[in-house]
């Protein structure tokens, strides 16, 4: 034995320590919640990174490659404010995701396709929309404060 993910090994240790086979259902539910939480956070992170690239890449390279200006859909003030806004957003979103990572995404018994669809809609689409809104808001705030 001694193979599998860390979560599976930890779940196995819980069974060994308790010596109660009826706890298997609880252990499976905890394992599913850990897996769903990890998948949700990964989905949000990937979508979040894609959105941040729409802030940073056009701002940095538009002067060299004017065609990239079409990707500047947020119309950020300057390359400096775009990068700073993305960095500030990234720092804030990491702090905001800590409670979710600690608490975990609630597991609801459903078909795996339904769980995947729900989490992609919430964390994937949310990971695309949230950065656009907040990076633009941070950029506007930096301009108002005359930081850039």
Secondary structure as UniProt FT lines:
FT   HELIX           6..18
FT   HELIX           21..23
FT   HELIX           24..61
FT   TURN            62..64
FT   HELIX           66..71
FT   TURN            73..74
FT   HELIX           79..103
FT   HELIX           112..119
FT   HELIX           120..125
FT   HELIX           126..144
FT   TURN            145..146
//
